Amino acid sequence: MAVIPPSVLVDRHENEISGTTDVASHPEFADRRTTKTIDGRAVTGWFTEDFTLAELKTLRAIERLPQLRPGSAAYNGMYEVPTFEEVLKVATSSTSCAGKPVGIIPEIKHGSYFDFIGLSMEEEVVRLLHAYGFDTRRSPAVIQSFEVGNLVELNTMTDVRLVQLIDCSGGPADKPGVTYADMVTRSGLKTIGSYADQVGLCKNVMIPRNADGTLGKPTSVIKDAHRAHLTVVGWTFRAENYFLPTEFRSSADPAALGDMVGEVHAFLDAGMDQFFTDQPDLGVEAVSTSR
């Protein structure tokens, strides 16, 4: 999730939008292309914070990985970029196929960067969640972030559950000198447990891959997280061969679907509690057929 002035939250994976919208094909916005330093890295493109909502609504969503996902790319140009509030309206007016409430898991992206430029996101996230009835630990909502400071702050602002995301490498942008490897030690996980309810782990942190691309042996991180009373959430499970461990691929075609269900089973067997997937139908199948 990103933000546009003055404080409108929009549903994009990050604030640089050339990979997920058709902004590059809009000549009227050509002069908005620029280079910025985001979380210590130079990024070139078009950024949400340089648009008004009216301007953003003239853009249309596109598939980031068209070569791997031509079926999704077939919908390029059909849909607007939704605001977070628009998504909340859909969620609260819908039910699942089983008749259950529809949950929502917003990720606050680049929180310290947006704080630095005067577009703090946390207050608006909480305001909207509470306004639409997501205001307790039992609410079907979770807020997640790769940073630490905003989760610590959110822990004082809302009872909605919080997830500390952990990447495969690097560290939180707001904690120079701290690595994600530090954060998944026993002491690090205990600290996470003081402000968050869940830890969202890159798959390789739980089960690293061998040199040949097959799954290796599980690390101790899942058990250690459970000792810290944290729910363990894995990310992201994708069915295309390109993303799968070698033993779960169906062919040499990177875009063909392999055995994601089998991969998920391996992680569930290792103790993972929940997971993100780009193919929810296969995710449901994996859960329903797990041992």
PALUM-350381 format. One record per residue (C-alpha): z, x negated, y negated; residue number from 1; residue in one letter. Coordinates in steps of 0.001 Angstrom, whole numbers, plus 500000, padded with zeros to 6 digits. Layout:
// residues N
<pt z="Z" x="X" y="Y" zalo="NUM" rolum="A"/>
...
***
This chain:
// residues 291
<pt z="500000" x="500000" y="500000" zalo="1" rolum="M"/>
<pt z="499155" x="498811" y="496490" zalo="2" rolum="A"/>
<pt z="499592" x="500125" y="492950" zalo="3" rolum="V"/>
<pt z="497533" x="500886" y="489862" zalo="4" rolum="I"/>
<pt z="498905" x="501296" y="486323" zalo="5" rolum="P"/>
<pt z="501135" x="502834" y="485256" zalo="6" rolum="P"/>
<pt z="502771" x="503330" y="488679" zalo="7" rolum="S"/>
<pt z="500375" x="505161" y="490997" zalo="8" rolum="V"/>
<pt z="500660" x="504070" y="494626" zalo="9" rolum="L"/>
<pt z="497392" x="503935" y="496562" zalo="10" rolum="V"/>
<pt z="496780" x="503570" y="500262" zalo="11" rolum="D"/>
<pt z="494950" x="500292" y="500759" zalo="12" rolum="R"/>
<pt z="496046" x="497496" y="503063" zalo="13" rolum="H"/>
<pt z="496223" x="495118" y="500102" zalo="14" rolum="E"/>
<pt z="495410" x="495089" y="496411" zalo="15" rolum="N"/>
<pt z="492097" x="493210" y="496802" zalo="16" rolum="E"/>
<pt z="489703" x="496028" y="497690" zalo="17" rolum="I"/>
<pt z="486258" x="494498" y="498282" zalo="18" rolum="S"/>
<pt z="486779" x="494562" y="502051" zalo="19" rolum="G"/>
<pt z="487795" x="498213" y="502268" zalo="20" rolum="T"/>
<pt z="485790" x="499902" y="499501" zalo="21" rolum="T"/>
<pt z="482238" x="499826" y="498145" zalo="22" rolum="D"/>
<pt z="483375" x="498369" y="494811" zalo="23" rolum="V"/>
<pt z="480917" x="495456" y="495107" zalo="24" rolum="A"/>
<pt z="478018" x="497925" y="494919" zalo="25" rolum="S"/>
<pt z="479216" x="499411" y="491609" zalo="26" rolum="H"/>
<pt z="477531" x="497482" y="488765" zalo="27" rolum="P"/>
<pt z="479837" x="499099" y="486218" zalo="28" rolum="E"/>
<pt z="482732" x="497168" y="487760" zalo="29" rolum="F"/>
<pt z="480975" x="493812" y="488203" zalo="30" rolum="A"/>
<pt z="482978" x="492251" y="485369" zalo="31" rolum="D"/>
<pt z="486256" x="493168" y="487089" zalo="32" rolum="R"/>
<pt z="485645" x="490586" y="489817" zalo="33" rolum="R"/>
<pt z="488136" x="487780" y="489313" zalo="34" rolum="T"/>
<pt z="490365" x="485241" y="491034" zalo="35" rolum="T"/>
<pt z="494131" x="485678" y="491170" zalo="36" rolum="K"/>
<pt z="496995" x="483889" y="492840" zalo="37" rolum="T"/>
<pt z="498610" x="486293" y="495302" zalo="38" rolum="I"/>
<pt z="501621" x="485047" y="497243" zalo="39" rolum="D"/>
<pt z="500648" x="481455" y="496447" zalo="40" rolum="G"/>
<pt z="497033" x="481830" y="497581" zalo="41" rolum="R"/>
<pt z="493881" x="482075" y="495453" zalo="42" rolum="A"/>
<pt z="492123" x="485384" y="496147" zalo="43" rolum="V"/>
<pt z="488766" x="486383" y="494647" zalo="44" rolum="T"/>
<pt z="487597" x="489966" y="494383" zalo="45" rolum="G"/>
<pt z="488493" x="493269" y="492787" zalo="46" rolum="W"/>
<pt z="492127" x="494317" y="492458" zalo="47" rolum="F"/>
<pt z="493744" x="497737" y="492293" zalo="48" rolum="T"/>
<pt z="495862" x="496822" y="489282" zalo="49" rolum="E"/>
<pt z="492694" x="496360" y="487193" zalo="50" rolum="D"/>
<pt z="491523" x="499956" y="487710" zalo="51" rolum="F"/>
<pt z="492573" x="503367" y="486490" zalo="52" rolum="T"/>
<pt z="493046" x="506124" y="489032" zalo="53" rolum="L"/>
<pt z="489913" x="507866" y="487774" zalo="54" rolum="A"/>
<pt z="487904" x="504684" y="488294" zalo="55" rolum="E"/>
<pt z="489356" x="504068" y="491740" zalo="56" rolum="L"/>
<pt z="488422" x="507605" y="492764" zalo="57" rolum="K"/>
<pt z="484730" x="506805" y="492164" zalo="58" rolum="T"/>
<pt z="484875" x="504257" y="495000" zalo="59" rolum="L"/>
<pt z="484434" x="505085" y="498665" zalo="60" rolum="R"/>
<pt z="486141" x="503592" y="501688" zalo="61" rolum="A"/>
<pt z="484298" x="501265" y="504073" zalo="62" rolum="I"/>
<pt z="485119" x="499676" y="507433" zalo="63" rolum="E"/>
<pt z="486386" x="496104" y="507106" zalo="64" rolum="R"/>
<pt z="485010" x="495013" y="510512" zalo="65" rolum="L"/>
<pt z="481637" x="496783" y="510904" zalo="66" rolum="P"/>
<pt z="480350" x="494389" y="513572" zalo="67" rolum="Q"/>
<pt z="483327" x="495134" y="515807" zalo="68" rolum="L"/>
<pt z="483670" x="498786" y="514845" zalo="69" rolum="R"/>
<pt z="480250" x="500329" y="514210" zalo="70" rolum="P"/>
<pt z="481602" x="503775" y="515070" zalo="71" rolum="G"/>
<pt z="484052" x="503564" y="512205" zalo="72" rolum="S"/>
<pt z="481452" x="502003" y="509914" zalo="73" rolum="A"/>
<pt z="479303" x="505107" y="510418" zalo="74" rolum="A"/>
<pt z="481731" x="506855" y="508061" zalo="75" rolum="Y"/>
<pt z="481273" x="504302" y="505272" zalo="76" rolum="N"/>
<pt z="480906" x="505941" y="501880" zalo="77" rolum="G"/>
<pt z="482283" x="509336" y="502879" zalo="78" rolum="M"/>
<pt z="485901" x="509196" y="501758" zalo="79" rolum="Y"/>
<pt z="487882" x="508461" y="498615" zalo="80" rolum="E"/>
<pt z="490801" x="506074" y="498422" zalo="81" rolum="V"/>
<pt z="493871" x="508325" y="498784" zalo="82" rolum="P"/>
<pt z="497023" x="508001" y="496772" zalo="83" rolum="T"/>
<pt z="500334" x="507709" y="498598" zalo="84" rolum="F"/>
<pt z="501310" x="511145" y="497304" zalo="85" rolum="E"/>
<pt z="498124" x="512666" y="498717" zalo="86" rolum="E"/>
<pt z="498985" x="511207" y="502121" zalo="87" rolum="V"/>
<pt z="502523" x="512590" y="501852" zalo="88" rolum="L"/>
<pt z="501107" x="516043" y="501121" zalo="89" rolum="K"/>
<pt z="498966" x="515867" y="504259" zalo="90" rolum="V"/>
<pt z="501891" x="514636" y="506363" zalo="91" rolum="A"/>
<pt z="504303" x="517329" y="505215" zalo="92" rolum="T"/>
<pt z="501761" x="520122" y="505674" zalo="93" rolum="S"/>
<pt z="500775" x="519028" y="509198" zalo="94" rolum="S"/>
<pt z="502226" x="518871" y="512685" zalo="95" rolum="T"/>
<pt z="501287" x="516781" y="515686" zalo="96" rolum="S"/>
<pt z="499457" x="518225" y="518694" zalo="97" rolum="C"/>
<pt z="502894" x="518600" y="520270" zalo="98" rolum="A"/>
<pt z="504148" x="520566" y="517278" zalo="99" rolum="G"/>
<pt z="506294" x="517755" y="515905" zalo="100" rolum="K"/>
<pt z="506513" x="516615" y="512266" zalo="101" rolum="P"/>
<pt z="504020" x="513973" y="511210" zalo="102" rolum="V"/>
<pt z="505731" x="510700" y="510358" zalo="103" rolum="G"/>
<pt z="504766" x="508087" y="507816" zalo="104" rolum="I"/>
<pt z="505261" x="504312" y="507721" zalo="105" rolum="I"/>
<pt z="504337" x="502863" y="504310" zalo="106" rolum="P"/>
<pt z="504165" x="499110" y="503849" zalo="107" rolum="E"/>
<pt z="505000" x="497682" y="500441" zalo="108" rolum="I"/>
<pt z="502426" x="494925" y="500021" zalo="109" rolum="K"/>
<pt z="502928" x="491935" y="497693" zalo="110" rolum="H"/>
<pt z="506102" x="493423" y="496222" zalo="111" rolum="G"/>
<pt z="507208" x="490320" y="494302" zalo="112" rolum="S"/>
<pt z="503696" x="489857" y="492865" zalo="113" rolum="Y"/>
<pt z="503661" x="493403" y="491544" zalo="114" rolum="F"/>
<pt z="507171" x="492934" y="490152" zalo="115" rolum="D"/>
<pt z="505931" x="489833" y="488316" zalo="116" rolum="F"/>
<pt z="503108" x="491755" y="486606" zalo="117" rolum="I"/>
<pt z="505394" x="494666" y="485719" zalo="118" rolum="G"/>
<pt z="504275" x="497168" y="488362" zalo="119" rolum="L"/>
<pt z="507318" x="497448" y="490602" zalo="120" rolum="S"/>
<pt z="506600" x="499626" y="493650" zalo="121" rolum="M"/>
<pt z="509971" x="500201" y="495285" zalo="122" rolum="E"/>
<pt z="511294" x="502824" y="492878" zalo="123" rolum="E"/>
<pt z="508148" x="504938" y="493141" zalo="124" rolum="E"/>
<pt z="508054" x="504666" y="496934" zalo="125" rolum="V"/>
<pt z="511612" x="505971" y="497150" zalo="126" rolum="V"/>
<pt z="511033" x="508678" y="494539" zalo="127" rolum="R"/>
<pt z="508031" x="510081" y="496372" zalo="128" rolum="L"/>
<pt z="509565" x="509859" y="499837" zalo="129" rolum="L"/>
<pt z="512681" x="511682" y="498665" zalo="130" rolum="H"/>
<pt z="510619" x="514269" y="496766" zalo="131" rolum="A"/>
<pt z="508762" x="515150" y="499967" zalo="132" rolum="Y"/>
<pt z="511894" x="515369" y="502093" zalo="133" rolum="G"/>
<pt z="511925" x="511902" y="503638" zalo="134" rolum="F"/>
<pt z="515428" x="510924" y="502576" zalo="135" rolum="D"/>
<pt z="517654" x="510256" y="505600" zalo="136" rolum="T"/>
<pt z="517799" x="507919" y="508585" zalo="137" rolum="R"/>
<pt z="516642" x="510831" y="510734" zalo="138" rolum="R"/>
<pt z="513543" x="511430" y="508612" zalo="139" rolum="S"/>
<pt z="510244" x="510558" y="510337" zalo="140" rolum="P"/>
<pt z="509640" x="507741" y="507879" zalo="141" rolum="A"/>
<pt z="510056" x="503973" y="507834" zalo="142" rolum="V"/>
<pt z="509429" x="501544" y="504960" zalo="143" rolum="I"/>
<pt z="508206" x="498078" y="505881" zalo="144" rolum="Q"/>
<pt z="507652" x="494785" y="504099" zalo="145" rolum="S"/>
<pt z="506916" x="491130" y="504845" zalo="146" rolum="F"/>
<pt z="509217" x="490207" y="501975" zalo="147" rolum="E"/>
<pt z="513020" x="490195" y="502017" zalo="148" rolum="V"/>
<pt z="514267" x="490961" y="498522" zalo="149" rolum="G"/>
<pt z="512670" x="494378" y="498251" zalo="150" rolum="N"/>
<pt z="514118" x="495456" y="501606" zalo="151" rolum="L"/>
<pt z="517577" x="494328" y="500501" zalo="152" rolum="V"/>
<pt z="517069" x="496356" y="497317" zalo="153" rolum="E"/>
<pt z="515735" x="499374" y="499210" zalo="154" rolum="L"/>
<pt z="518781" x="499304" y="501462" zalo="155" rolum="N"/>
<pt z="520830" x="500269" y="498385" zalo="156" rolum="T"/>
<pt z="518339" x="502905" y="497196" zalo="157" rolum="M"/>
<pt z="517597" x="505026" y="500257" zalo="158" rolum="T"/>
<pt z="518800" x="505949" y="503727" zalo="159" rolum="D"/>
<pt z="515232" x="505853" y="505086" zalo="160" rolum="V"/>
<pt z="514922" x="503252" y="507846" zalo="161" rolum="R"/>
<pt z="513594" x="499805" y="506933" zalo="162" rolum="L"/>
<pt z="511475" x="497295" y="508853" zalo="163" rolum="V"/>
<pt z="511430" x="493558" y="508239" zalo="164" rolum="Q"/>
<pt z="507924" x="492424" y="509156" zalo="165" rolum="L"/>
<pt z="507510" x="488969" y="510705" zalo="166" rolum="I"/>
<pt z="504150" x="487207" y="510718" zalo="167" rolum="D"/>
<pt z="503019" x="484673" y="513316" zalo="168" rolum="C"/>
<pt z="503315" x="481836" y="510794" zalo="169" rolum="S"/>
<pt z="504334" x="481151" y="507218" zalo="170" rolum="G"/>
<pt z="507234" x="482844" y="505508" zalo="171" rolum="G"/>
<pt z="508152" x="485603" y="503044" zalo="172" rolum="P"/>
<pt z="506491" x="485156" y="499656" zalo="173" rolum="A"/>
<pt z="509731" x="485820" y="497808" zalo="174" rolum="D"/>
<pt z="511773" x="483234" y="499760" zalo="175" rolum="K"/>
<pt z="510224" x="479764" y="499286" zalo="176" rolum="P"/>
<pt z="511438" x="477341" y="501925" zalo="177" rolum="G"/>
<pt z="512285" x="480088" y="504412" zalo="178" rolum="V"/>
<pt z="509914" x="480522" y="507357" zalo="179" rolum="T"/>
<pt z="509439" x="483476" y="509657" zalo="180" rolum="Y"/>
<pt z="510414" x="481114" y="512471" zalo="181" rolum="A"/>
<pt z="513780" x="480687" y="510729" zalo="182" rolum="D"/>
<pt z="514150" x="484441" y="510463" zalo="183" rolum="M"/>
<pt z="513757" x="485092" y="514195" zalo="184" rolum="V"/>
<pt z="516527" x="482733" y="515250" zalo="185" rolum="T"/>
<pt z="519713" x="484467" y="516378" zalo="186" rolum="R"/>
<pt z="521377" x="483873" y="513021" zalo="187" rolum="S"/>
<pt z="518239" x="484940" y="511173" zalo="188" rolum="G"/>
<pt z="517991" x="488183" y="513122" zalo="189" rolum="L"/>
<pt z="521663" x="488874" y="512450" zalo="190" rolum="K"/>
<pt z="520924" x="488551" y="508738" zalo="191" rolum="T"/>
<pt z="517974" x="490927" y="509046" zalo="192" rolum="I"/>
<pt z="520277" x="493401" y="510763" zalo="193" rolum="G"/>
<pt z="522468" x="493480" y="507653" zalo="194" rolum="S"/>
<pt z="519762" x="495200" y="505578" zalo="195" rolum="Y"/>
<pt z="517072" x="496497" y="507967" zalo="196" rolum="A"/>
<pt z="516973" x="498749" y="511013" zalo="197" rolum="D"/>
<pt z="513946" x="497302" y="512753" zalo="198" rolum="Q"/>
<pt z="512052" x="494048" y="513011" zalo="199" rolum="V"/>
<pt z="508255" x="494200" y="513166" zalo="200" rolum="G"/>
<pt z="507023" x="491209" y="515128" zalo="201" rolum="L"/>
<pt z="503583" x="489668" y="515329" zalo="202" rolum="C"/>
<pt z="502630" x="489866" y="519006" zalo="203" rolum="K"/>
<pt z="502501" x="486098" y="519444" zalo="204" rolum="N"/>
<pt z="506131" x="485799" y="518348" zalo="205" rolum="V"/>
<pt z="507113" x="487935" y="521349" zalo="206" rolum="M"/>
<pt z="504638" x="486625" y="523926" zalo="207" rolum="I"/>
<pt z="502610" x="483589" y="522835" zalo="208" rolum="P"/>
<pt z="499210" x="482910" y="524333" zalo="209" rolum="R"/>
<pt z="498390" x="479989" y="526585" zalo="210" rolum="N"/>
<pt z="495659" x="477493" y="525741" zalo="211" rolum="A"/>
<pt z="493163" x="479540" y="527776" zalo="212" rolum="D"/>
<pt z="493912" x="482700" y="525794" zalo="213" rolum="G"/>
<pt z="495977" x="484404" y="528484" zalo="214" rolum="T"/>
<pt z="499457" x="485743" y="527824" zalo="215" rolum="L"/>
<pt z="502248" x="483222" y="528275" zalo="216" rolum="G"/>
<pt z="505910" x="483839" y="528955" zalo="217" rolum="K"/>
<pt z="507996" x="486058" y="526657" zalo="218" rolum="P"/>
<pt z="510253" x="484275" y="524198" zalo="219" rolum="T"/>
<pt z="513893" x="485250" y="523729" zalo="220" rolum="S"/>
<pt z="513203" x="487018" y="520429" zalo="221" rolum="V"/>
<pt z="513226" x="490570" y="521811" zalo="222" rolum="I"/>
<pt z="516587" x="490120" y="523515" zalo="223" rolum="K"/>
<pt z="517957" x="488321" y="520469" zalo="224" rolum="D"/>
<pt z="516794" x="491150" y="518185" zalo="225" rolum="A"/>
<pt z="518420" x="493731" y="520426" zalo="226" rolum="H"/>
<pt z="521665" x="491752" y="520257" zalo="227" rolum="R"/>
<pt z="521421" x="492111" y="516474" zalo="228" rolum="A"/>
<pt z="521028" x="495891" y="516969" zalo="229" rolum="H"/>
<pt z="517441" x="495843" y="515748" zalo="230" rolum="L"/>
<pt z="514651" x="498003" y="517129" zalo="231" rolum="T"/>
<pt z="511685" x="495787" y="518039" zalo="232" rolum="V"/>
<pt z="508258" x="496893" y="516815" zalo="233" rolum="V"/>
<pt z="505122" x="494959" y="517825" zalo="234" rolum="G"/>
<pt z="501898" x="494687" y="515851" zalo="235" rolum="W"/>
<pt z="498971" x="495171" y="516104" zalo="236" rolum="T"/>
<pt z="497445" x="496255" y="519415" zalo="237" rolum="F"/>
<pt z="493657" x="496598" y="519314" zalo="238" rolum="R"/>
<pt z="491345" x="497484" y="522167" zalo="239" rolum="A"/>
<pt z="488285" x="495392" y="521297" zalo="240" rolum="E"/>
<pt z="487810" x="492327" y="523508" zalo="241" rolum="N"/>
<pt z="487841" x="490152" y="520385" zalo="242" rolum="Y"/>
<pt z="491568" x="490815" y="519939" zalo="243" rolum="F"/>
<pt z="492715" x="490932" y="523560" zalo="244" rolum="L"/>
<pt z="494240" x="488213" y="525729" zalo="245" rolum="P"/>
<pt z="491647" x="486765" y="528085" zalo="246" rolum="T"/>
<pt z="492854" x="488549" y="531202" zalo="247" rolum="E"/>
<pt z="492527" x="491962" y="529560" zalo="248" rolum="F"/>
<pt z="488953" x="491575" y="528305" zalo="249" rolum="R"/>
<pt z="486244" x="493642" y="529941" zalo="250" rolum="S"/>
<pt z="483285" x="491370" y="529142" zalo="251" rolum="S"/>
<pt z="482020" x="488682" y="526791" zalo="252" rolum="A"/>
<pt z="481040" x="491337" y="524229" zalo="253" rolum="D"/>
<pt z="483645" x="491038" y="521443" zalo="254" rolum="P"/>
<pt z="483111" x="494644" y="520313" zalo="255" rolum="A"/>
<pt z="483445" x="496217" y="523769" zalo="256" rolum="A"/>
<pt z="486755" x="497796" y="524691" zalo="257" rolum="L"/>
<pt z="488985" x="496049" y="527190" zalo="258" rolum="G"/>
<pt z="492302" x="496878" y="528801" zalo="259" rolum="D"/>
<pt z="494601" x="497361" y="525820" zalo="260" rolum="M"/>
<pt z="496784" x="499632" y="527945" zalo="261" rolum="V"/>
<pt z="497472" x="496713" y="530273" zalo="262" rolum="G"/>
<pt z="498331" x="494459" y="527354" zalo="263" rolum="E"/>
<pt z="500772" x="497006" y="525931" zalo="264" rolum="V"/>
<pt z="502394" x="497346" y="529365" zalo="265" rolum="H"/>
<pt z="503119" x="493604" y="529375" zalo="266" rolum="A"/>
<pt z="504946" x="493884" y="526056" zalo="267" rolum="F"/>
<pt z="506826" x="497035" y="527016" zalo="268" rolum="L"/>
<pt z="507921" x="495275" y="530207" zalo="269" rolum="D"/>
<pt z="509251" x="492447" y="528013" zalo="270" rolum="A"/>
<pt z="511429" x="494940" y="526113" zalo="271" rolum="G"/>
<pt z="509373" x="495897" y="523061" zalo="272" rolum="M"/>
<pt z="510522" x="499303" y="521795" zalo="273" rolum="D"/>
<pt z="507670" x="500504" y="519595" zalo="274" rolum="Q"/>
<pt z="504268" x="499272" y="518460" zalo="275" rolum="F"/>
<pt z="501389" x="499694" y="516051" zalo="276" rolum="F"/>
<pt z="497892" x="500244" y="517377" zalo="277" rolum="T"/>
<pt z="494462" x="500942" y="515942" zalo="278" rolum="D"/>
<pt z="493691" x="503147" y="518966" zalo="279" rolum="Q"/>
<pt z="496555" x="505686" y="519169" zalo="280" rolum="P"/>
<pt z="495023" x="507545" y="522113" zalo="281" rolum="D"/>
<pt z="495261" x="504377" y="524198" zalo="282" rolum="L"/>
<pt z="498732" x="503740" y="522829" zalo="283" rolum="G"/>
<pt z="499885" x="507136" y="524083" zalo="284" rolum="V"/>
<pt z="498296" x="506396" y="527452" zalo="285" rolum="E"/>
<pt z="500112" x="503067" y="527626" zalo="286" rolum="A"/>
<pt z="503492" x="504655" y="526934" zalo="287" rolum="V"/>
<pt z="502958" x="507549" y="529329" zalo="288" rolum="S"/>
<pt z="501935" x="505223" y="532172" zalo="289" rolum="T"/>
<pt z="504458" x="502435" y="531605" zalo="290" rolum="S"/>
<pt z="506989" x="501647" y="534296" zalo="291" rolum="R"/>
***
